[in-house]
Amino acid sequence: MTARGIAGDLPDIDSLKNLCRSMAMAEAILNPDGECVHSYSAHWAETGQVASMRNGSGDELDIVFAPVGAYIRGFGHESPLSPYRHEDGPEPWPGVLDSVPEAFRCYVEEPAFTDEDGCPVVTACLWRETGAPSWQTGPITFPADRLDLDGSARLFELLLAPTSEAFQAFAEDCYKVSVDIEALRHVCELRPLGLPQIIALNPSVPVESVVVAAGTIGYSLTLDDCPSQPMSSRGHHVHEAEGVGSKKPFRRLLPQAWTTVLSALHHDARSRSRSSGHGKGRTWSVSGSSTSPRQAASACHRTDATWKRSAVRDTASRPPSPT
């Protein structure tokens, strides 16, 4: 299996983007305290978004989504096409990058995709310009003694089987947890996430991590199914001084905090649709205070039965924009 061989089976750009977003959101809920295999940044660059895969064994995959189209960079650490295949110094395998169009050359040289010496870390590369009918690869002469020549079998496995059941099998094996298939289907269909789906996937996930992950990924959360009564009256124990700042799980979060945080995110989504760029430095009013997007996930605590909010410092960081 090679990038050339799977090019005709990859989803189109929009479908691939949605698939990557759904996998990243599901993993952010299932594994909030550890490194996720799949991640997604909707604000990676001024005009670009990026989906990433790191399997912990050295294999890497990055997909840049930009107005000009999509660029895929894969690295199979055991591939014979590795830039580090000889001792004379790293060098991409001939043909892997030679035909990349000018519109995508900035991603070939992107520091996030190169080593400390500026060599592209790549064994598989595909691209598709906006409006193009298919994915493209370079003219490569492959060695004849290997089956998984450029690492594509591992790199693109879930992208070639875009089903809830395939991701469920992956997640249960990777994180050693049981994954609710109905809640997972909800995420894979990119439907707005509410409390029932999040709890079904991971009842102990901290609310702050879900809110921040949704903002990073660009995934919608919803207020429609937020409970109208405090969870303590629905059979769930509610502690004092809990919520986003204390990283308490959803089952211990009073609905007032959930509503406040999600209202801020909905406001941010509306603001994004009316503005350009990342919205860096943009603020809005939440409960009488001026906050930034990350500050929407600020600390909530309960004192004498009254919910109060205190803003937390915006520590969000982004990689440099491609030049």
ZAMI-72819 format. One record per atom (N, C-alpha, C): x negated, y negated, z. Coordinates in steps of 0.2 Angstrom, whole numbers, plus 2048, in hexadecimal, padded with zeros to 3 digits. Atoms other than C-alpha are relative to their C-alpha. Last residue first. Layout:
<votors>
> X | Y | Z
> X | Y | Z
...
</votors>
This chain:
<votors>
> X | Y | Z
> 802 | 806 | 804
> 7E6 | 761 | 81A
> 7FF | 802 | 7F9
> 805 | 7FE | 805
> 7F0 | 76E | 824
> 7FE | 7FA | 7FC
> 7FD | 7FF | 807
> 7F8 | 766 | 833
> 7FB | 802 | 7FB
> 800 | 805 | 804
> 7EF | 769 | 844
> 803 | 801 | 7F9
> 806 | 800 | 804
> 7F6 | 776 | 84F
> 7FF | 7FA | 7FC
> 7FF | 7FD | 806
> 804 | 770 | 85B
> 7F9 | 801 | 7FC
> 805 | 801 | 805
> 805 | 76D | 86D
> 801 | 803 | 7FA
> 800 | 7FC | 806
> 813 | 76C | 87A
> 7FA | 7FE | 7FB
> 807 | 7FE | 801
> 80E | 765 | 88B
> 800 | 804 | 7F9
> 7FF | 7FC | 807
> 81D | 75A | 88D
> 7F9 | 802 | 7FF
> 804 | 802 | 805
> 81C | 756 | 8A0
> 800 | 804 | 7F9
> 806 | 7FD | 7FF
> 82B | 75B | 8AA
> 7FC | 7FE | 7FA
> 804 | 7FF | 806
> 83A | 751 | 8AD
> 7F9 | 803 | 801
> 806 | 804 | 800
> 844 | 753 | 8BD
> 7FC | 802 | 7FA
> 805 | 7FE | 805
> 856 | 758 | 8BD
> 7FA | 7FC | 801
> 804 | 806 | 802
> 862 | 759 | 8CB
> 7FB | 802 | 7FB
> 805 | 7FF | 805
> 871 | 765 | 8CE
> 7FC | 7F9 | 7FE
> 801 | 805 | 806
> 87A | 762 | 8DE
> 7FB | 801 | 7FC
> 7FA | 7FE | 805
> 880 | 770 | 8EA
> 800 | 7FB | 7FA
> 7F9 | 801 | 7FD
> 875 | 769 | 8F8
> 805 | 800 | 7FB
> 801 | 802 | 7F9
> 866 | 76A | 8ED
> 806 | 7FD | 802
> 7FA | 801 | 7FC
> 866 | 774 | 8DD
> 7FE | 7FE | 807
> 800 | 7FD | 7F9
> 857 | 773 | 8D1
> 807 | 7FE | 803
> 7FA | 801 | 7FE
> 854 | 771 | 8BE
> 800 | 803 | 807
> 7FE | 7FD | 7FA
> 843 | 76E | 8B7
> 807 | 7FF | 803
> 803 | 803 | 7F9
> 842 | 768 | 8A6
> 802 | 804 | 806
> 800 | 7FA | 7FC
> 846 | 772 | 896
> 7FC | 7FE | 806
> 7F9 | 7FE | 800
> 84B | 762 | 88D
> 800 | 806 | 805
> 7FD | 802 | 7FA
> 83A | 75C | 891
> 807 | 802 | 801
> 803 | 7FB | 7FB
> 833 | 766 | 883
> 803 | 7FE | 807
> 7FE | 7F9 | 801
> 83E | 75C | 877
> 7FE | 805 | 805
> 802 | 7FE | 807
> 83A | 74B | 87F
> 802 | 807 | 7FF
> 804 | 7FA | 800
> 843 | 743 | 88E
> 7FE | 802 | 7F9
> 803 | 7FF | 807
> 84B | 733 | 893
> 7FB | 805 | 800
> 807 | 801 | 801
> 856 | 734 | 8A2
> 7FE | 801 | 7F9
> 803 | 807 | 7FE
> 868 | 731 | 8A5
> 7F9 | 7FF | 800
> 7FE | 801 | 7F9
> 86E | 743 | 8A5
> 7FD | 7FA | 802
> 7FC | 7FA | 7FD
> 865 | 746 | 895
> 801 | 7FE | 807
> 7FE | 801 | 7F9
> 860 | 736 | 88B
> 804 | 807 | 801
> 7F9 | 801 | 800
> 855 | 738 | 87B
> 803 | 800 | 807
> 7FD | 7FF | 7FA
> 843 | 737 | 876
> 808 | 7FF | 800
> 7F9 | 802 | 800
> 839 | 739 | 866
> 803 | 801 | 807
> 7FF | 806 | 7FC
> 826 | 739 | 869
> 807 | 7FE | 801
> 805 | 801 | 7FA
> 823 | 746 | 85C
> 801 | 7F9 | 803
> 7FD | 803 | 7FB
> 833 | 749 | 852
> 7FB | 7FE | 806
> 7FF | 7FC | 7FA
> 82A | 756 | 848
> 805 | 7FD | 805
> 806 | 7FE | 7FD
> 82C | 74D | 837
> 802 | 804 | 806
> 805 | 7FC | 804
> 83C | 745 | 831
> 7FA | 802 | 805
> 806 | 803 | 801
> 84C | 73F | 83A
> 7FB | 804 | 7FC
> 800 | 807 | 802
> 85E | 741 | 83A
> 7FA | 7FD | 7FF
> 7FC | 801 | 806
> 85F | 754 | 83A
> 800 | 7F9 | 7FD
> 804 | 7FE | 805
> 852 | 754 | 848
> 803 | 800 | 7F9
> 805 | 806 | 801
> 85D | 749 | 853
> 7FB | 802 | 7FA
> 7FD | 806 | 803
> 86B | 755 | 851
> 7FB | 7FB | 7FE
> 7FF | 7FD | 806
> 860 | 764 | 856
> 803 | 7FB | 7FB
> 807 | 800 | 804
> 859 | 75A | 864
> 802 | 802 | 7F9
> 801 | 807 | 801
> 86B | 756 | 86B
> 7FA | 800 | 7FC
> 7FB | 802 | 805
> 86F | 769 | 86A
> 7FF | 7F9 | 7FD
> 803 | 7FD | 806
> 85F | 76C | 874
> 805 | 7FF | 7FA
> 806 | 803 | 802
> 864 | 760 | 881
> 7FD | 803 | 7F9
> 7FE | 807 | 803
> 875 | 767 | 882
> 7FB | 7FC | 7FE
> 7FE | 7FF | 807
> 86D | 778 | 884
> 803 | 7FA | 7FD
> 806 | 7FF | 805
> 863 | 772 | 893
> 802 | 801 | 7F9
> 804 | 806 | 801
> 872 | 76A | 89C
> 7FA | 801 | 7FB
> 7FC | 805 | 805
> 87E | 779 | 898
> 7FB | 7FA | 7FF
> 7FF | 7FD | 807
> 872 | 786 | 89F
> 803 | 7FB | 7FC
> 806 | 801 | 802
> 86F | 77B | 8AF
> 7FF | 802 | 7F8
> 802 | 807 | 801
> 881 | 77A | 8B2
> 7F9 | 7FE | 7FD
> 7FE | 803 | 807
> 884 | 78C | 8AF
> 7FE | 7F9 | 7FF
> 7F9 | 803 | 800
> 87B | 791 | 8BF
> 801 | 7FD | 7F9
> 800 | 807 | 802
> 86B | 79B | 8BB
> 807 | 7FE | 800
> 800 | 804 | 7FA
> 868 | 7AC | 8C5
> 801 | 7F8 | 7FE
> 7FB | 7FD | 7FB
> 86D | 7B8 | 8B7
> 800 | 7FC | 806
> 7F9 | 802 | 802
> 863 | 7AD | 8AB
> 805 | 802 | 805
> 7FC | 7FC | 806
> 853 | 7B1 | 8B4
> 807 | 7FD | 7FF
> 7FB | 7FB | 7FE
> 84A | 7A4 | 8C0
> 803 | 803 | 7FA
> 801 | 7FA | 805
> 83B | 79B | 8B8
> 805 | 805 | 803
> 803 | 7FB | 7FC
> 83A | 78E | 8C7
> 800 | 807 | 7FC
> 806 | 802 | 7FD
> 83B | 77F | 8BB
> 7FD | 806 | 804
> 805 | 800 | 804
> 849 | 786 | 8B1
> 7F9 | 800 | 803
> 7FE | 803 | 807
> 855 | 78B | 8BE
> 7FA | 800 | 7FC
> 802 | 7FC | 805
> 854 | 78E | 8D1
> 802 | 7FD | 7F9
> 806 | 803 | 803
> 853 | 784 | 8E1
> 7FE | 805 | 7FA
> 801 | 807 | 800
> 860 | 78E | 8EB
> 7FA | 7FF | 7FC
> 804 | 803 | 7FB
> 864 | 7A0 | 8E5
> 800 | 7F8 | 800
> 803 | 806 | 802
> 873 | 7A6 | 8DC
> 7FC | 7FD | 806
> 802 | 804 | 7FB
> 879 | 7B8 | 8DE
> 7FC | 7FA | 7FD
> 807 | 800 | 801
> 883 | 7BF | 8CF
> 7FE | 7FB | 806
> 804 | 7FA | 7FD
> 894 | 7C6 | 8D2
> 7F9 | 7FF | 7FF
> 7FF | 7FA | 805
> 89E | 7BA | 8C7
> 7FC | 806 | 802
> 7F9 | 7FE | 7FF
> 8A0 | 7AD | 8D5
> 802 | 806 | 7FB
> 800 | 7FE | 7F9
> 88D | 7AB | 8D7
> 807 | 803 | 800
> 802 | 7F9 | 800
> 88C | 7A9 | 8C4
> 801 | 803 | 807
> 807 | 7FE | 7FE
> 894 | 798 | 8C5
> 800 | 808 | 800
> 800 | 800 | 7F9
> 8A5 | 797 | 8BB
> 7F8 | 802 | 802
> 7FD | 806 | 7FE
> 8A7 | 791 | 8A9
> 800 | 800 | 808
> 7FB | 7FE | 7FB
> 89B | 79E | 8A2
> 803 | 7F9 | 803
> 803 | 801 | 7F9
> 891 | 798 | 893
> 806 | 801 | 805
> 7FE | 7FA | 7FC
> 899 | 7A0 | 883
> 7FD | 7FF | 807
> 7F9 | 7FD | 801
> 89A | 791 | 878
> 802 | 805 | 805
> 7FC | 801 | 7FA
> 88B | 788 | 87E
> 806 | 804 | 800
> 7F9 | 802 | 800
> 880 | 78E | 870
> 802 | 800 | 807
> 7FD | 7FD | 7FB
> 86D | 790 | 86C
> 807 | 7FD | 801
> 7FA | 803 | 7FD
> 866 | 78D | 85B
> 802 | 804 | 806
> 7FA | 7FC | 7FF
> 855 | 793 | 856
> 805 | 7FD | 804
> 7FA | 803 | 804
> 848 | 787 | 850
> 806 | 804 | 800
> 7FE | 7FC | 806
> 839 | 792 | 855
> 805 | 7FD | 7FC
> 806 | 7FF | 804
> 831 | 786 | 861
> 802 | 803 | 7F9
> 802 | 807 | 803
> 842 | 77F | 868
> 7FA | 801 | 7FB
> 7FB | 802 | 805
> 848 | 791 | 86A
> 7FE | 7FA | 7FD
> 801 | 7FC | 806
> 838 | 796 | 873
> 805 | 7FE | 7FA
> 806 | 802 | 803
> 839 | 787 | 87F
> 7FF | 804 | 7F9
> 7FF | 807 | 803
> 84B | 78B | 883
> 7FA | 7FE | 7FC
> 7FB | 7FF | 806
> 848 | 79E | 885
> 801 | 7F9 | 7FD
> 804 | 7FD | 805
> 838 | 79B | 890
> 805 | 800 | 7FA
> 804 | 805 | 803
> 842 | 78E | 89B
> 7FC | 803 | 7FA
> 7FC | 805 | 805
> 850 | 79A | 89E
> 7FB | 7FC | 7FD
> 7FF | 807 | 7FE
> 845 | 7A7 | 8A5
> 803 | 7FC | 7FB
> 804 | 805 | 803
> 848 | 7B9 | 89F
> 801 | 7F9 | 803
> 805 | 804 | 7FB
> 84E | 7C5 | 8AC
> 7FC | 7FB | 7FC
> 7FD | 804 | 7FB
> 85E | 7CB | 8A3
> 7FB | 7FD | 805
> 805 | 801 | 7FA
> 854 | 7CF | 893
> 803 | 7FD | 806
> 807 | 7FE | 802
> 85D | 7D4 | 883
> 7FB | 800 | 806
> 800 | 7F9 | 803
> 86F | 7D5 | 88A
> 7F9 | 802 | 7FE
> 800 | 7FC | 7FB
> 86B | 7C5 | 894
> 800 | 808 | 7FE
> 806 | 800 | 7FD
> 867 | 7BC | 885
> 7FF | 805 | 806
> 805 | 7FC | 804
> 876 | 7C2 | 87B
> 7F9 | 800 | 803
> 7FF | 7F9 | 800
> 882 | 7BD | 889
> 7FB | 804 | 7FC
> 802 | 7FD | 7FA
> 87A | 7AC | 88C
> 801 | 808 | 800
> 7FD | 802 | 7FA
> 87C | 7A6 | 87B
> 7FE | 804 | 805
> 801 | 7FB | 7FA
> 871 | 7A7 | 86B
> 804 | 7FD | 806
> 802 | 804 | 7FA
> 877 | 79E | 85B
> 800 | 805 | 806
> 7FA | 804 | 7FD
> 878 | 7AB | 84D
> 7FE | 7FD | 806
> 801 | 807 | 7FF
> 868 | 7AF | 844
> 806 | 7FC | 803
> 7FC | 804 | 805
> 86E | 7BF | 83D
> 800 | 7F9 | 801
> 802 | 7FF | 807
> 85F | 7C8 | 845
> 804 | 7FC | 7FB
> 806 | 804 | 801
> 864 | 7C0 | 856
> 7FD | 801 | 7F8
> 7FE | 808 | 7FF
> 875 | 7C6 | 856
> 7FA | 7FC | 7FE
> 7FD | 802 | 806
> 86F | 7D7 | 850
> 802 | 7F9 | 800
> 805 | 801 | 805
> 864 | 7D7 | 85F
> 802 | 7FF | 7F9
> 803 | 807 | 7FE
> 872 | 7D4 | 86B
> 7FB | 7FF | 7FB
> 7FB | 805 | 802
> 87B | 7E3 | 863
> 7FD | 7F9 | 801
> 7FF | 801 | 807
> 86C | 7EE | 863
> 805 | 7FB | 7FE
> 7F9 | 800 | 801
> 868 | 7EC | 876
> 801 | 7FE | 7F8
> 7FE | 806 | 804
> 855 | 7EF | 877
> 807 | 801 | 7FE
> 7FA | 7FE | 804
> 84F | 7FC | 884
> 803 | 7F9 | 7FD
> 7FA | 802 | 7FD
> 83D | 7F7 | 88A
> 806 | 803 | 7FB
> 7FE | 7FB | 7FB
> 82C | 7FE | 887
> 806 | 7FE | 803
> 7FF | 802 | 7FA
> 826 | 7EE | 87F
> 802 | 805 | 805
> 805 | 805 | 7FE
> 81E | 7F4 | 86F
> 801 | 7FE | 807
> 807 | 7FD | 800
> 828 | 804 | 86D
> 7FB | 7FB | 802
> 7FF | 7FB | 7FB
> 839 | 7FC | 871
> 7F9 | 804 | 801
> 800 | 803 | 7F9
> 835 | 7ED | 867
> 800 | 805 | 806
> 806 | 803 | 7FF
> 830 | 7F7 | 857
> 7FF | 7FD | 807
> 805 | 7FB | 7FF
> 83F | 802 | 858
> 7F9 | 7FD | 802
> 7FF | 7FD | 7F9
> 84A | 7F3 | 85B
> 7FB | 806 | 801
> 803 | 805 | 7FB
> 842 | 7EA | 84C
> 801 | 803 | 807
> 807 | 7FF | 801
> 846 | 7F9 | 840
> 7FC | 7FC | 806
> 802 | 7FA | 7FD
> 858 | 7FA | 847
> 7F8 | 801 | 800
> 800 | 800 | 7F8
> 85B | 7E8 | 845
> 7FD | 806 | 803
> 7FA | 7FE | 7FD
> 856 | 7E9 | 832
> 7FF | 800 | 808
> 7FD | 806 | 7FC
> 849 | 7E0 | 828
> 807 | 802 | 803
> 7FA | 7FC | 7FD
> 83F | 7F0 | 822
> 804 | 7FB | 805
> 7FD | 7FC | 805
> 832 | 7E8 | 817
> 806 | 804 | 802
> 7FE | 804 | 805
> 82E | 7DA | 823
> 803 | 803 | 7FA
> 7F9 | 803 | 7FE
> 82D | 7E6 | 831
> 803 | 7FB | 7FB
> 7FB | 7FA | 7FE
> 81F | 7F0 | 829
> 807 | 7FD | 801
> 7F9 | 802 | 803
> 816 | 7E1 | 821
> 805 | 805 | 802
> 7FF | 808 | 800
> 805 | 7E0 | 82A
> 808 | 7FF | 7FE
> 7FF | 802 | 7F9
> 804 | 7F3 | 82E
> 802 | 7F9 | 800
> 7FB | 7FB | 7FC
> 806 | 7FA | 81D
> 801 | 7FE | 807
> 7F9 | 802 | 801
> 7FE | 7EA | 815
> 805 | 805 | 804
> 7FC | 800 | 7FA
> 7ED | 7ED | 81D
> 807 | 7FF | 7FF
> 801 | 807 | 7FD
> 7E3 | 7E9 | 80D
> 804 | 7FF | 806
> 806 | 804 | 802
> 7DF | 7FA | 807
> 800 | 7FA | 803
> 7FD | 807 | 7FE
> 7EC | 805 | 810
> 7FA | 7FB | 7FF
> 7F9 | 800 | 802
> 7E7 | 815 | 806
> 803 | 7F9 | 802
> 7FC | 801 | 7FA
> 7D4 | 814 | 805
> 807 | 800 | 7FE
> 800 | 7FB | 7FA
> 7C7 | 81B | 7FA
> 804 | 7FF | 806
> 7FC | 7FA | 802
> 7CA | 812 | 7E9
> 800 | 805 | 806
> 804 | 7FA | 7FF
> 7C4 | 801 | 7EE
> 805 | 806 | 7FF
> 800 | 7FC | 7FA
> 7D0 | 7F4 | 7E7
> 7FB | 805 | 800
> 802 | 7F9 | 802
> 7CE | 7E8 | 7D8
> 7FE | 803 | 807
> 805 | 7FD | 7FC
> 7D8 | 7D9 | 7DC
> 7FE | 807 | 7FD
> 802 | 7FA | 804
> 7E2 | 7CD | 7D0
> 7FA | 803 | 804
> 805 | 801 | 804
> 7EA | 7C1 | 7DD
> 7FE | 807 | 7FC
> 806 | 7FE | 7FD
> 7FB | 7C3 | 7E4
> 7FB | 7FF | 7FB
> 806 | 7FF | 804
> 80C | 7BB | 7E0
> 7FA | 802 | 804
> 807 | 801 | 7FC
> 81D | 7BC | 7E8
> 7FB | 802 | 7FB
> 804 | 7FB | 7FD
> 82C | 7BB | 7DC
> 7FA | 7FE | 804
> 7FC | 7FA | 7FF
> 839 | 7B0 | 7D3
> 7FD | 806 | 804
> 803 | 7FA | 804
> 831 | 7A0 | 7D6
> 804 | 806 | 801
> 7FD | 7FF | 806
> 83C | 792 | 7DC
> 7FD | 805 | 7FC
> 7F9 | 801 | 7FF
> 831 | 78C | 7EA
> 803 | 801 | 7F9
> 7FE | 807 | 800
> 820 | 793 | 7E7
> 807 | 800 | 800
> 7FA | 801 | 804
> 81C | 7A5 | 7ED
> 802 | 7F9 | 800
> 7FD | 807 | 800
> 80C | 7AA | 7F5
> 806 | 800 | 7FB
> 7FB | 801 | 804
> 803 | 7BA | 7FA
> 803 | 7F9 | 800
> 7FD | 807 | 801
> 7F3 | 7BE | 802
> 805 | 800 | 7FB
> 7FA | 800 | 805
> 7EB | 7CE | 809
> 803 | 7F9 | 800
> 801 | 7FA | 804
> 7DA | 7D1 | 811
> 806 | 800 | 7FB
> 7FA | 7FD | 805
> 7D8 | 7C0 | 819
> 7FE | 806 | 7FD
> 7FF | 7FA | 7FD
> 7CE | 7B6 | 826
> 806 | 804 | 7FD
> 7F9 | 7FD | 7FF
> 7C9 | 7A8 | 81B
> 800 | 807 | 803
> 7FE | 7FA | 804
> 7B7 | 7A3 | 81F
> 807 | 802 | 801
> 7FC | 802 | 805
> 7B5 | 792 | 827
> 802 | 805 | 7FB
> 804 | 802 | 805
> 7A6 | 797 | 832
> 804 | 7FD | 7FA
> 804 | 806 | 7FE
> 7B0 | 797 | 842
> 7FC | 7FE | 7FA
> 804 | 7FF | 7FA
> 7BD | 7A3 | 839
> 7FC | 7FA | 802
> 807 | 7FF | 802
> 7CB | 79E | 82D
> 7FC | 801 | 807
> 800 | 7FA | 803
> 7DE | 79F | 82F
> 7F9 | 801 | 7FD
> 7FC | 7FB | 7FD
> 7E1 | 792 | 83C
> 7FF | 807 | 7FD
> 804 | 7FD | 7FA
> 7D4 | 787 | 834
> 803 | 805 | 804
> 7FE | 802 | 7FA
> 7DE | 786 | 824
> 7FC | 803 | 806
> 805 | 803 | 7FC
> 7D3 | 789 | 815
> 802 | 7FD | 807
> 806 | 7FB | 801
> 7DF | 795 | 80C
> 7FA | 7FD | 805
> 7FF | 7FB | 7FB
> 7ED | 78A | 813
> 7FB | 806 | 7FF
> 801 | 803 | 7F9
> 7E7 | 77B | 80A
> 801 | 805 | 805
> 807 | 800 | 7FE
> 7E6 | 785 | 7FA
> 7FE | 7FD | 807
> 801 | 7FC | 7FA
> 7F9 | 788 | 7F9
> 7F8 | 800 | 803
> 7FB | 802 | 7FC
> 7FE | 77B | 7EC
> 7FF | 803 | 807
> 802 | 806 | 7FD
> 7EE | 77E | 7E3
> 805 | 7FE | 806
> 7FF | 807 | 804
> 7F4 | 78F | 7DE
> 7FD | 7FA | 805
> 7FC | 803 | 7FD
> 7EB | 79F | 7E6
> 801 | 7F9 | 7FD
> 7FA | 802 | 804
> 7E3 | 7A8 | 7D8
> 805 | 7FC | 804
> 802 | 804 | 806
> 7D2 | 7AA | 7E0
> 805 | 7FD | 7FC
> 7FF | 807 | 800
> 7D8 | 7AF | 7F1
> 7FF | 7FC | 7FA
> 7FA | 801 | 7FB
> 7D9 | 7C2 | 7F1
> 802 | 7F9 | 801
> 7FA | 800 | 803
> 7CF | 7C3 | 7E1
> 806 | 7FF | 805
> 7FF | 803 | 806
> 7BE | 7C8 | 7E8
> 807 | 801 | 7FE
> 800 | 7FB | 806
> 7BF | 7CD | 7FA
> 802 | 7FD | 7FA
> 7FA | 7FD | 802
> 7BD | 7BE | 806
> 7FF | 805 | 7FA
> 7FE | 802 | 806
> 7AB | 7BB | 80C
> 806 | 803 | 7FE
> 7F9 | 7FF | 802
> 7A3 | 7BD | 81D
> 802 | 7FD | 7F9
> 7FC | 806 | 7FE
> 790 | 7BE | 81E
> 807 | 801 | 7FD
> 803 | 806 | 803
> 782 | 7C9 | 816
> 804 | 7FA | 802
> 804 | 804 | 7FB
> 787 | 7D7 | 823
> 7FD | 7FA | 7FD
> 807 | 7FF | 800
> 795 | 7DF | 819
> 7FC | 7FB | 804
> 801 | 7F9 | 802
> 7A8 | 7E2 | 81B
> 7F8 | 801 | 7FF
> 805 | 7FE | 7FC
> 7AB | 7D2 | 825
> 7FD | 807 | 7FE
> 806 | 805 | 802
> 7B6 | 7CA | 818
> 7FA | 802 | 804
> 802 | 805 | 7FB
> 7C1 | 7D9 | 81A
> 7FA | 7FC | 7FE
> 801 | 807 | 803
> 7C6 | 7E2 | 80A
> 7FF | 7FB | 805
> 806 | 801 | 804
> 7C2 | 7F3 | 811
> 7FF | 7F9 | 7FD
> 800 | 800 | 808
> 7D0 | 7F0 | 81D
> 7F9 | 800 | 7FD
> 804 | 7F9 | 802
> 7CE | 7F5 | 830
> 800 | 800 | 7F8
> 807 | 800 | 7FD
> 7D2 | 7E3 | 836
> 7FC | 806 | 7FE
> 800 | 7F9 | 7FE
> 7E1 | 7E1 | 82A
> 7F9 | 801 | 803
> 806 | 7FD | 7FE
> 7E3 | 7CE | 828
> 800 | 807 | 803
> 800 | 7FB | 7FC
> 7F2 | 7C6 | 81F
> 7F9 | 803 | 801
> 807 | 7FE | 7FE
> 7F5 | 7B5 | 819
> 800 | 806 | 804
> 800 | 7FB | 7FB
> 806 | 7B1 | 811
> 7F8 | 802 | 800
> 807 | 7FD | 801
> 80A | 7A1 | 808
> 7FF | 805 | 806
> 802 | 7FC | 7FA
> 81C | 79A | 806
> 7F9 | 804 | 7FE
> 7FF | 7F9 | 801
> 823 | 78D | 7FA
> 7FE | 803 | 807
> 802 | 7FD | 806
> 81F | 77B | 7F6
> 801 | 808 | 7FF
> 7FC | 802 | 806
> 82A | 774 | 803
> 7FE | 803 | 7FA
> 801 | 807 | 802
> 821 | 77F | 810
> 804 | 7FE | 7FB
> 7FB | 803 | 804
> 822 | 78F | 819
> 800 | 7F9 | 7FF
> 7FE | 807 | 800
> 812 | 796 | 81F
> 806 | 7FF | 7FB
> 7FC | 802 | 806
> 811 | 7A9 | 822
> 802 | 7F8 | 801
> 7FD | 807 | 7FF
> 803 | 7AF | 82E
> 804 | 7FF | 7F9
> 7FC | 802 | 805
> 7FE | 7C1 | 831
> 803 | 7F9 | 801
> 7FD | 807 | 800
> 7F1 | 7C8 | 83C
> 804 | 7FF | 7FA
> 7FC | 801 | 806
> 7EA | 7DA | 840
> 804 | 7F9 | 801
> 804 | 804 | 805
> 7DD | 7DA | 84E
> 803 | 7FF | 7F9
> 805 | 7FB | 802
> 7E5 | 7E8 | 859
> 7FB | 7FC | 7FB
> 804 | 7FE | 7FA
> 7F0 | 7DC | 863
> 7FA | 804 | 7FE
> 7FE | 7FA | 7FD
> 7FD | 7DC | 856
> 7FC | 802 | 805
> 807 | 7FE | 7FE
> 7FC | 7C9 | 851
> 802 | 807 | 804
> 800 | 7FA | 7FD
> 80A | 7C3 | 846
> 7F9 | 802 | 802
> 806 | 7FD | 7FF
> 80E | 7B1 | 841
> 801 | 807 | 803
> 7FF | 7FA | 7FD
> 81B | 7A7 | 839
> 7FA | 804 | 801
> 804 | 7FA | 801
> 817 | 795 | 834
> 803 | 806 | 805
> 7FE | 7FB | 7FB
> 821 | 786 | 830
> 7FC | 806 | 800
> 801 | 7F9 | 800
> 81B | 777 | 825
> 802 | 804 | 807
> 7FB | 7FD | 805
> 81F | 766 | 821
> 7FF | 807 | 7FF
> 7FB | 805 | 802
> 817 | 75C | 82F
> 805 | 803 | 7FB
> 803 | 806 | 803
> 80E | 76B | 836
> 806 | 7FC | 7FE
> 807 | 7FE | 800
> 812 | 77A | 842
> 7FC | 7FA | 7FC
> 803 | 807 | 800
> 823 | 773 | 847
> 7F8 | 801 | 7FF
> 7FC | 804 | 804
> 82E | 782 | 844
> 7FD | 7F9 | 7FF
> 801 | 807 | 7FE
> 821 | 78D | 84C
> 804 | 7FC | 7FB
> 7FE | 805 | 805
> 825 | 7A0 | 84C
> 7FF | 7F9 | 802
> 7FE | 806 | 7FD
> 81E | 7AF | 856
> 802 | 7FB | 7FA
> 7FD | 805 | 805
> 81D | 7C1 | 853
> 801 | 7FA | 804
> 803 | 7FE | 806
> 812 | 7CD | 85E
> 802 | 7FB | 7FA
> 7FC | 7FD | 804
> 816 | 7C4 | 86E
> 7FD | 802 | 7F9
> 801 | 802 | 807
> 80A | 7C1 | 87B
> 805 | 804 | 7FC
> 806 | 7FD | 803
> 811 | 7C2 | 88D
> 7FF | 7FE | 7F8
> 806 | 801 | 7FC
> 81D | 7BA | 899
> 7F9 | 803 | 7FD
> 801 | 807 | 7FE
> 82C | 7B8 | 88E
> 7FA | 7FF | 803
> 806 | 800 | 7FD
> 82C | 7CA | 886
> 7FE | 7F9 | 802
> 801 | 7F9 | 7FE
> 83E | 7CF | 881
> 7F9 | 7FF | 804
> 7FB | 7FE | 7FB
> 844 | 7BD | 87F
> 7FE | 806 | 804
> 801 | 805 | 7FB
> 835 | 7B6 | 875
> 805 | 802 | 806
> 806 | 7FE | 7FC
> 835 | 7C7 | 86C
> 7FF | 7FB | 805
> 7FF | 7FA | 7FC
> 847 | 7C4 | 866
> 7FA | 801 | 804
> 7FB | 801 | 7FA
> 843 | 7B2 | 861
> 802 | 806 | 804
> 803 | 804 | 7FB
> 834 | 7B7 | 857
> 804 | 7FE | 806
> 804 | 7FB | 7FC
> 83D | 7C5 | 84E
> 7FC | 7FC | 805
> 7FC | 7FB | 7FC
> 84B | 7B9 | 849
> 7FB | 804 | 804
> 7FE | 804 | 7FA
> 83F | 7AB | 843
> 804 | 805 | 805
> 805 | 802 | 7FB
> 836 | 7B7 | 838
> 802 | 7FC | 806
> 802 | 7FA | 7FD
> 845 | 7BE | 830
> 7FB | 7FF | 805
> 7FB | 7FE | 7FB
> 84C | 7AD | 82D
> 7FE | 806 | 803
> 800 | 805 | 7FB
> 83C | 7A8 | 824
> 805 | 802 | 806
> 806 | 7FE | 7FC
> 83C | 7B8 | 81A
> 7FF | 7FB | 806
> 7FE | 7FA | 7FC
> 84E | 7B5 | 814
> 7FA | 802 | 805
> 7FC | 802 | 7FB
> 849 | 7A3 | 80F
> 802 | 806 | 804
> 803 | 805 | 7FB
> 83A | 7A8 | 805
> 805 | 7FF | 806
> 801 | 807 | 803
> 841 | 7B7 | 7FC
> 7FE | 7FC | 806
> 7FA | 805 | 801
> 83F | 7C8 | 805
> 7FE | 7FA | 7FD
> 7FF | 805 | 7FB
> 830 | 7D3 | 801
> 806 | 7FC | 7FF
> 7FB | 7FE | 7FB
> 832 | 7E2 | 7F6
> 801 | 7FB | 806
> 7FA | 7FF | 803
> 82A | 7DC | 7E6
> 806 | 802 | 805
> 7FD | 807 | 802
> 81B | 7D6 | 7EF
> 807 | 800 | 7FD
> 7FA | 802 | 7FD
> 818 | 7E7 | 7F7
> 803 | 7F9 | 7FE
> 7FA | 7FB | 800
> 80D | 7EF | 7EB
> 806 | 7FE | 803
> 7FE | 800 | 807
> 802 | 7DF | 7E8
> 806 | 805 | 800
> 7FC | 806 | 800
> 800 | 7DD | 7FB
> 803 | 800 | 7F9
> 803 | 806 | 801
> 7FA | 7EF | 7FB
> 805 | 7FA | 800
> 7FC | 806 | 800
> 800 | 800 | 800
> 7FC | 7FA | 800
</votors>
